[in-house]
Amino acid sequence: MEPNRAIPSEQRLVQEYGLARSTVRRAIAVLAADGLVFTVPQRGTFVTPPQ
């Protein structure tokens, strides 16, 4: 994905892939911990630009 582009919402990922919401949250948390995405409160989660 392109840097600074929003990823789908948690709810959309849950519906699209049939996952538990907790699974989606953990996956996003791992991506954030690895520096691959960042979250802006009330705006969404976005792809981190390359360093």
Secondary structure, 3 states (H helix, E strand, C coil): CCCCCECCCHHHHHHHHCCCHHHHHHHHHHHHHCCCEEEECCCEEEECCCC
